Amino acid sequence: MDNKFKSGFCAIIGMPNVGKSTLLNAIAGQKIAIISDKPQTTRNKILAIYSTPDKQIVFTDTPGIHNPHNKLGEYMVKIANESMRDTDVVLFVVDASRGIRDLERDIAKNIDKLGVPCILVINKVDIIKKEDLLPMIADFSSMNDFDAIIPISAKTNDGVDSLLNILEDYIEEGPMFYDEDMVTDQPEKQIAAEIIREKMLWLLDKEVPHGIAIEITKMKEKKNVTEIHATIYCERKTHKGIIIGKNGEMLKKIGSMARTDIEKMLDHKVYLELWVKVKDDWRNSDFLIKNFGYKDDE
């Protein structure tokens, strides 16, 4: 007798820069979420879809939970909190290398109020001593009776398969929500924009990358080349100069690195052209936040 097909939804939550997007990419098997060592990298919910012949798990990545400083930050926290509703199981991801932070203690103590199972995922165990892991597990266990506590390294893929196997216990018989060959619901245009933003997060210092938004104004395939035109919006004229760099060198570097990753995603050649424009204080403008794609589903 054939096994019943199972499906369900899983929300990934946690503070900024704990490795949620790295975990999402490891699950999907390719880059769908941008990665940076700077906090607040993810701004929108991103779906990763994990499918096997007998199950499908739909993952929602969320912006890191933090104390917001502007309207964009408020939007990010709202999306993170909303993603925890209407889900079958929550993955609460923490960074083993940073110890336990106060906000994580608050989350751990209150997460059972959601009324859904919660698995604690202790990430980045590859960069800590093994003897430091057990006290952390014991400390978290004293805060909440988690359904499971799983140590992993999303970067090296260690423990990710075990996590996926455990998640099967928290989904029930249900339909296949997405085609079996889909790994994300994100359109290629949006992923391309996020890849450009990722390179800026890597290459630029301090506040500049968080004051940028990317708009893909043209994405057209011609023979074996995809032509992409993108506008980088920043908040200040001084930031524009930093983004462009001396003799345009920084902008060329951003474009070169982004093009390489976009070509991997599309599996063919890309012609990428970038422009830089100033939009003063756009992160506190409801209109511009929505215009740049950070908007509610309703």
Phi and psi in degrees as a GROMACS rama.xvg file:
@    title "Ramachandran Plot"
@    xaxis  label "Phi"
@    yaxis  label "Psi"
@TYPE xy
-70.0192  145.412  ASP-2
-69.4758  149.025  ASN-3
-72.0283  142.551  LYS-4
-76.873  134.421  PHE-5
-115.881  147.619  LYS-6
-152.279  158.27  SER-7
-178.292  177.141  GLY-8
-117.652  142.407  PHE-9
-133.718  124.395  CYS-10
-96.7614  132.341  ALA-11
-102.857  119.553  ILE-12
-126.722  168.872  ILE-13
152.433  173.03  GLY-14
-71.0741  165.055  MET-15
-58.6969  144.836  PRO-16
65.7138  33.1932  ASN-17
-99.281  -4.21778  VAL-18
104.899  20.5026  GLY-19
-62.3188  -45.3374  LYS-20
-68.8112  -35.8075  SER-21
-62.7179  -41.0932  THR-22
-63.5697  -42.9556  LEU-23
-59.7134  -44.8595  LEU-24
-65.6957  -36.7901  ASN-25
-64.6317  -39.2856  ALA-26
-67.196  -42.7345  ILE-27
-75.1276  -24.3053  ALA-28
83.2005  8.69766  GLY-29
-162.736  167.805  GLN-30
-74.1744  116.458  LYS-31
-127.155  -13.9242  ILE-32
-128.085  141.362  ALA-33
-80.3975  152.558  ILE-34
-125.641  135.304  ILE-35
-154.472  155.627  SER-36
-85.4003  4.41744  ASP-37
-96.3274  144.745  LYS-38
-69.4332  164.748  PRO-39
60.5833  37.6736  GLN-40
-70.4546  -46.7693  THR-41
-83.0675  130.359  THR-42
-110.993  -20.9632  ARG-43
-128.698  160.171  ASN-44
-65.0572  137.498  LYS-45
-129.765  131.879  ILE-46
-96.4124  130.918  LEU-47
-111.808  138.055  ALA-48
-118.171  118.417  ILE-49
-108.833  117.306  TYR-50
-125.916  138.416  SER-51
-130.311  174.267  THR-52
-58.9312  -23.2765  PRO-53
-117.182  1.54963  ASP-54
-158.319  160.581  LYS-55
-143.451  124.861  GLN-56
-116.093  125.286  ILE-57
-102.748  118.204  VAL-58
-101.556  137.597  PHE-59
-111.871  116.25  THR-60
-85.3313  149.25  ASP-61
-130.748  158.018  THR-62
-60.551  147.495  PRO-63
-61.0009  138.369  GLY-64
-75.7843  122.703  ILE-65
-153.468  177.528  HIS-66
-87.8954  113.76  ASN-67
-72.2655  146.983  PRO-68
-114.632  -6.92916  HIS-69
-155.521  179.112  ASN-70
-63.589  -35.0959  LYS-71
-63.2081  -42.6625  LEU-72
-61.7794  -40.3629  GLY-73
-61.6648  -41.5968  GLU-74
-61.0311  -44.0718  TYR-75
-61.4431  -44.0934  MET-76
-66.3123  -39.4055  VAL-77
-60.1977  -44.9094  LYS-78
-64.0933  -41.2902  ILE-79
-61.2173  -44.8583  ALA-80
-67.7746  -40.3038  ASN-81
-67.3256  -31.1063  GLU-82
-66.0336  -19.6168  SER-83
-81.3713  -12.7929  MET-84
-87.2447  160.149  ARG-85
53.7797  40.1517  ASP-86
-128.183  156.193  THR-87
-85.8019  -29.5947  ASP-88
-155.805  147.146  VAL-89
-113.454  134.169  VAL-90
-101.742  116.577  LEU-91
-99.5556  107.164  PHE-92
-96.883  131.601  VAL-93
-127.007  159.582  VAL-94
-99.8273  111.328  ASP-95
-61.1277  -29.6813  ALA-96
-76.2926  -12.0631  SER-97
-102.943  -3.16921  ARG-98
74.3668  -176.15  GLY-99
-95.2469  125.669  ILE-100
-98.8087  160.036  ARG-101
-57.3132  -43.9548  ASP-102
-64.3891  -34.1505  LEU-103
-67.7499  -35.4126  GLU-104
-63.048  -41.3352  ARG-105
-63.198  -44.2346  ASP-106
-61.8976  -47.3373  ILE-107
-58.8953  -40.4307  ALA-108
-74.6239  -23.718  LYS-109
-112.042  -6.05921  ASN-110
-67.6527  -24.6215  ILE-111
-70.06  -12.9567  ASP-112
-66.3829  -17.5237  LYS-113
-69.6601  -23.575  LEU-114
77.4146  17.1857  GLY-115
-125.058  154.683  VAL-116
-59.0956  145.818  PRO-117
-132.465  127.791  CYS-118
-107.171  127.308  ILE-119
-85.9346  123.338  LEU-120
-110.253  111.695  VAL-121
-93.6076  104.803  ILE-122
-93.3502  165.82  ASN-123
65.028  34.4283  LYS-124
-71.5984  -10.398  VAL-125
-72.7534  -15.1082  ASP-126
-114.129  17.9015  ILE-127
-125.611  163.186  ILE-128
-75.6454  142.406  LYS-129
-58.7054  -34.8722  LYS-130
-70.2083  -14.6172  GLU-131
-85.6724  -13.2842  ASP-132
-77.5657  -43.0286  LEU-133
-61.1307  -43.6686  LEU-134
-61.116  -34.9652  PRO-135
-66.4565  -42.5862  MET-136
-62.0134  -42.5095  ILE-137
-65.1754  -40.2515  ALA-138
-63.7703  -48.1783  ASP-139
-63.4308  -38.2013  PHE-140
-62.7181  -30.1775  SER-141
-74.2938  -18.6636  SER-142
-87.8934  -31.3427  MET-143
-158.113  149.534  ASN-144
-88.6011  76.1689  ASP-145
-62.2869  147.839  PHE-146
-65.5177  -30.9909  ASP-147
-161.334  153.161  ALA-148
-125.031  117.731  ILE-149
-120.709  115.311  ILE-150
-80.5414  134.174  PRO-151
-143.5  167.296  ILE-152
-127.536  102.661  SER-153
-63.3502  -31.7483  ALA-154
-65.1404  -41.4852  LYS-155
-98.057  -2.1401  THR-156
74.0239  9.74611  ASN-157
-73.564  122.739  ASP-158
88.4591  -8.45493  GLY-159
-67.5876  -41.9922  VAL-160
-62.7932  -40.1308  ASP-161
-61.9041  -40.8126  SER-162
-61.7984  -44.4311  LEU-163
-63.2713  -38.5331  LEU-164
-65.3914  -40.7477  ASN-165
-66.3233  -37.2946  ILE-166
-60.9872  -26.2501  LEU-167
-60.7325  -27.2632  GLU-168
-70.129  -14.289  ASP-169
-108.411  5.85607  TYR-170
-116.05  155.749  ILE-171
-118.411  175.755  GLU-172
-56.5729  131.06  GLU-173
-171.549  179.5  GLY-174
-81.279  167.572  PRO-175
-84.3464  112.932  MET-176
-75.6534  -31.022  PHE-177
-130.829  156.652  TYR-178
-54.8686  144.966  ASP-179
-64.4075  -20.534  GLU-180
-93.4341  0.424429  ASP-181
-81.7122  136.586  MET-182
-113.295  -10.9966  VAL-183
-159.896  158.182  THR-184
-94.3693  0.0358011  ASP-185
-75.0556  129.312  GLN-186
-66.5764  151.779  PRO-187
-56.1446  -35.9942  GLU-188
-61.2625  -41.7112  LYS-189
-69.3276  -40.059  GLN-190
-64.3879  -40.3864  ILE-191
-60.1482  -43.1244  ALA-192
-63.1679  -41.1891  ALA-193
-68.7595  -34.0157  GLU-194
-63.6348  -41.8431  ILE-195
-61.1249  -43.064  ILE-196
-65.7235  -36.3858  ARG-197
-59.7676  -44.7508  GLU-198
-64.0886  -33.7129  LYS-199
-69.4701  -35.6252  MET-200
-64.027  -35.9617  LEU-201
-71.2123  -41.0445  TRP-202
-93.8919  -23.3444  LEU-203
-104.791  152.737  LEU-204
-94.0878  155.013  ASP-205
53.3735  -126.009  LYS-206
-81.7333  -21.5867  GLU-207
-51.9762  -50.0023  VAL-208
-62.9526  -28.7588  PRO-209
-78.9172  -11.5993  HIS-210
-100.434  22.5099  GLY-211
-116.593  154.093  ILE-212
-139.959  148.826  ALA-213
-115.843  130.803  ILE-214
-119.569  121.52  GLU-215
-83.6629  109.452  ILE-216
-89.0927  -18.7703  THR-217
-153.887  132.118  LYS-218
-145.492  101.988  MET-219
-136.572  132.928  LYS-220
-90.1593  128.867  GLU-221
-126.753  112.4  LYS-222
53.8493  -115.898  LYS-223
-104.882  17.761  ASN-224
-125.937  133.999  VAL-225
-100.044  123.36  THR-226
-93.828  123.565  GLU-227
-124.693  126.592  ILE-228
-112.854  128.244  HIS-229
-132.354  141.134  ALA-230
-108.822  127.982  THR-231
-97.2331  118.509  ILE-232
-99.5213  132.265  TYR-233
-127.161  170.159  CYS-234
-92.5062  -18.7846  GLU-235
-137.947  153.341  ARG-236
-63.0683  -36.9876  LYS-237
-63.1161  -35.6545  THR-238
-66.5139  -37.4031  HIS-239
-58.751  -43.6846  LYS-240
-63.3519  -38.5888  GLY-241
-66.482  -42.0948  ILE-242
-63.9158  -42.5864  ILE-243
-72.4116  -42.2481  ILE-244
77.8309  171.085  GLY-245
-64.814  125.514  LYS-246
56.519  25.8855  ASN-247
74.4263  12.9103  GLY-248
-65.8647  -40.2114  GLU-249
-66.2001  -43.1073  MET-250
-62.7803  -38.0876  LEU-251
-63.4988  -40.5743  LYS-252
-66.595  -43.6029  LYS-253
-58.293  -47.9991  ILE-254
-63.1035  -41.0776  GLY-255
-65.0477  -46.06  SER-256
-66.6831  -40.8176  MET-257
-65.8511  -42.4367  ALA-258
-59.4596  -40.5095  ARG-259
-59.1078  -46.0524  THR-260
-70.8601  -37.2604  ASP-261
-66.438  -36.7643  ILE-262
-63.8423  -37.309  GLU-263
-64.2992  -40.6  LYS-264
-65.1629  -46.0523  MET-265
-85.3929  -16.7693  LEU-266
64.5166  30.9274  ASP-267
-161.044  178.194  HIS-268
-65.726  148.54  LYS-269
-131.297  135.491  VAL-270
-105.44  116.893  TYR-271
-118.311  125.837  LEU-272
-122.374  131.315  GLU-273
-117.927  139.991  LEU-274
-123.05  157.015  TRP-275
-124.305  127.876  VAL-276
-131.049  156.404  LYS-277
-102.08  130.012  VAL-278
-128.716  101.572  LYS-279
-57.1353  127.325  ASP-280
51.3868  39.9895  ASP-281
-63.848  -25.7201  TRP-282
-68.796  -13.0178  ARG-283
-107.685  14.3727  ASN-284
-108.026  114.556  SER-285
-55.7248  -41.816  ASP-286
-62.486  -47.863  PHE-287
-71.672  -35.2715  LEU-288
-58.5572  -44.7162  ILE-289
-68.6253  -38.1297  LYS-290
-62.2054  -33.2336  ASN-291
-89.5203  8.64177  PHE-292
97.3402  2.11887  GLY-293
-95.8852  86.2214  TYR-294
-142.365  160.186  LYS-295
-73.2191  160.675  ASP-296
-73.845  -21.9898  ASP-297
